[in-house]
Amino acid sequence: MVDQSHHGKKTNWKVIIGCFVIGIALIYLVVSSTLGSLQYFITIDELLKNPEAYQQKNVRVSGIVIGDSIVSDSENSVVKFTAVNISSDHKAIDQEGGMEIAIQEALNDPGAEKIQVIYHGIKPDMLKDKTQAIMTGRLTSGQVFQAEELLLKCPSKYEDAGK
């Protein structure tokens, strides 16, 4: 006669431990790859107040394009423009009358911090006066920012919202 008390389901600890190790490894890979690609998102004021802190880092900077400053060299695929600081405090912007007014005030403020942006690439069609630009790149020297990527928000979006 065979003793059937030992033929019940056994817990296979090797499989459970293997799945647990694989799960931990996958979580580690996702977290480490996400943290490695994080970039700082700062205002022009923050960038220029402490340039040494951002000198060797890829950062994302938000600013407003000054239309008269845009110079495009299509032969060499280089675009240069000046961007002026705008607050990142959306509640304060809303309380002061909205984004359109905040943009106008930033452009008219002679004391507002500005950076010269150099972007190597084709001039985007949306790069024009009063456009909010999110620039990814590095501060190279003084107030010169080498942008690798430009994300632009259409200024007409704010004009329509204010009406």
N, C-alpha and C positions, 0 to 999 in steps of 0.2 A: 504494500500500500504506500502511496505517495502522500507526504504531508503537504496539504494545500495551503497551509497558513503562510508559507513563504512565497507563494506565487502571486500575491496581491501586487498592486502597482507600487513600484519603488520610485523614490525621488531620485532623479538623475542629477546629482550635484554638479557634475562636470559641465553639463549643458547649461544649467542655471548660472554658474560662475562665468562660463564663456560668454553667454548673452549679456551678463552684467558688465563684464570688461569691455565688450564691443560697444555697448550703450554709453559707457563713460567715455570711451575714446571718441565716439561720434560727437558727444556733447562738447568735449574739449576742442575738437577740430572746428566746430561751428563757432564757439565762443572766441577762440584765438584768431580765426580768420576775420570775424566781425570787428574785434578790437583792433586788429592790425590795419584795417581799412578806415577806421574812424578818422575824421578830420575836424579840426577846430572850426567853429563858425563864429566869427567875431565881426565887430564893426571896425571901420577905419580908425575911429578914436582909440579903440582898444589895441589895435595893431601898432599905432604910432606912439602910444604911451609907454609901451614896453617892447620895443622892436627886438631886443636881444632874446626874449623868451620865444619868439616865433621865427628867428633867423634860419634855423636848420629844419623847420617843420613845414610840411604842406598844410596850408590853412585855407579856409573858405571865408571870404570877406564880402560883406554886403555894402554897396554904395550906389549912388545915383550918378548916371553918366551926364557930363557937361557936354552938350551937343557941339558947341563951338570948338571943342578941343579934339574932336575925332579926326585922326589922320590915318588914311589907309594906303599902304604900299602894296598894291595887288601883284606887282611883279615879284616881290620877295615874300608875299603872304605874311605881312606884318601889319598889325593894327595897333595904334597908340591912342589913348584917350585919358582924360582926367576924370576921376570919380570922387565925389564928395560924400562925407559921412552923413548917415541918416540913423536915427535912433532905432534900436531893436525892440523897444518897449511898445508893443502894439496897443496896450491899454491907453498909454499916454497919447499915442498918435490918434486914436479914436476920440479921446476927450478933447483934443485940440482941433478937431474938425475933419479928420480922416487923412488918408495917405496923400491925396492930391495936394492938400495944404502943407503937409509935412515936407513933401518933395520941393515945393516952391520955396518954403522957408529955408531949407537946406541949401538950395541953389543961390538964394539971395544973401545968405549969411557970409560976410567976408572973413569971419573968424573960424568958419567950419574947417575941419581937417580935410585934406585932400591927398590923394596919391596919384602918381602917374602910372598908368597900366600899359604894359606891353604884352600883346597877345600874338602868338605866332600861329597863324591860320587865316582862313578866308573870313573877311568881314561879314558878320551875321547881318541879315536884312533888318532885324529888329534893333540893332545898335544905333540908337539915336538919342536926341535930347530928352531928358527926364525919364529915361528908362532905368528901372532898378536892375542892377547887375549883381549876380552872385559869381564871384571870381575865385577859382581854385588855383593856387600856385604858391609862390614864395616871395617874400620881401627880400630883394637883393641888396640894395644899398639906399640909404637915405629914405626917400619916399617913392622909390621905384618898385613896382610889383610886377613880377613876371607871371602872367596868367597862362595856365595850361588848358583851362576850361572856362568857358563863359556861359552862364545861364541867364537869360534875360526875361524880364516881365514887361509886357506891353504897357506903356503909360496910358493908353486909351482905356484900359481896364479901370483905372482909378478915376478918370474923367467921367466915365459912364456911371460909376458907383456914386459919385458926388451929386449927380443930377436927380 
